[in-house]
Amino acid sequence: MRVHLAWLFTLICAWTGRGAHPSDANIYFVAPAPGTTIAAGSSVRLTAYLDDSWHGAFNRIEFHANGVLLGTGSKSEFTPGDIDVIYHFTWNNPAAGDHLMVATATSSGGLKRKTSAVKLHITPMQTPGAVLEFLQPRDGFVYSSRDEIPVILRGMMPSDIISSVEILAGGNPIGIGMSCCPFCPCPRPQEGVEATFQIPTPWDGGVIPQRMWQGWKNATPGTYRLTARATGEMGGYVEAQEVTITVVDAVELDLRLRVSPMDGGAFQFVLPSGSLVSGGFALETSFDLKVWKYVGDFSPGNVATFFTLTPPNDGRAERYYRAVRVFPSL
């Protein structure tokens, strides 16, 4: 009879898609999301989702920060099913800094399952009156993967001095902003005086770079939340409001100049992917492909950029046109 019951249980597990061993269970960190930033002094609600294929074999869920046990999670009143359980734990007054969060499930037999680590940043209390703001890039801007994305901030801290700014994309550092490039004859920053911060161009083998500042290079396609934070020389703290930018694959961009006639003798010049690239484009014309003159700037649309032109009678010989990229200044 035992054999028949074991066979029946195995059949039920296979039919329902559930595993027949606790090792098939999985646990996932639900909240906070990776890269979340929370102000110090707040309470953080930690949430984990347990897919317990062994019908309650896992009876303890623990939450950890940087390998240190915070506490045991409590089961949510609402659960998707009898074997899918949501657990919560409230972390009060977390210390400022970066924390790697992990949830661990333990079965009655000692089997353990844990989530992937989730990075959480707790910011210190900001200094009243301090300012840190992105000048470039602006929120919502779109760049191509071939662009060097400009990164410029302005900052000031009353009764304190900002010497450097840490710049992050998706919680990962991409550069250190400085108000003065290395070995440049700049005045020392002053308390309460606003300064501009950019990423210095690194020296290559002791050779002075051709330009003093650089942007964010080699960004892969995706959507990024950019943040910046600074600690003053006397302990003050300020963090910039995040900006979200999108980087698109340059291979997928269509930047071929297309021309189509319009009513009244006018022509429309179109760059199909022109609005997906930072900066802008200008139209130039030439008679001999050697000397080019500026005609005007393209107007952005939702996706493409457009320029409408009615060539003058004496200018129809200038039959060559090209679109010239206008790069944003760094």
Stockholm file with secondary structure:
# STOCKHOLM 1.0

chainA/1-330         MRVHLAWLFTLICAWTGRGAHPSDANIYFVAPAPGTTIAAGSSVRLTAYLDDSWHGAFNRIEFHANGVLLGTGSKSEFTPGDIDVIYHFTWNNPAAGDHLMVATATSSGGLKRKTSAVKLHITPMQTPGAVLEFLQPRDGFVYSSRDEIPVILRGMMPSDIISSVEILAGGNPIGIGMSCCPFCPCPRPQEGVEATFQIPTPWDGGVIPQRMWQGWKNATPGTYRLTARATGEMGGYVEAQEVTITVVDAVELDLRLRVSPMDGGAFQFVLPSGSLVSGGFALETSFDLKVWKYVGDFSPGNVATFFTLTPPNDGRAERYYRAVRVFPSL
#=GR chainA/1-330 SS CHHHHHHHHHHHHHHHTCCSSGGGCEEEEEESCTTEEEETTCEEEEEEEEECTTSSCEEEEEEEETTEEEEECEECSCCSSSSEEEEEEEEESCCSEEEEEEEEEEETTSCEEECCCEEEEEECCCCTTCEEEEEESCTTCEEETTSCBCCEEEEECTTSCCCEEEEEETTEEEEEEESSCTTCCCCCCCTTCCEEEEEECCCBTTBCCSSSEECBCSCCSEEEEEEEEEECTTSCEEECCCEEEEEECGGGCCCCCEEEECGGGCEEEEETTGGGSSSEEEEEEESSSSSEEEEEECEECSSCEEEEECCCGGGTTCCEEEEEEECCCC
#=GC SS_cons         CHHHHHHHHHHHHHHHTCCSSGGGCEEEEEESCTTEEEETTCEEEEEEEEECTTSSCEEEEEEEETTEEEEECEECSCCSSSSEEEEEEEEESCCSEEEEEEEEEEETTSCEEECCCEEEEEECCCCTTCEEEEEESCTTCEEETTSCBCCEEEEECTTSCCCEEEEEETTEEEEEEESSCTTCCCCCCCTTCCEEEEEECCCBTTBCCSSSEECBCSCCSEEEEEEEEEECTTSCEEECCCEEEEEECGGGCCCCCEEEECGGGCEEEEETTGGGSSSEEEEEEESSSSSEEEEEECEECSSCEEEEECCCGGGTTCCEEEEEEECCCC
//
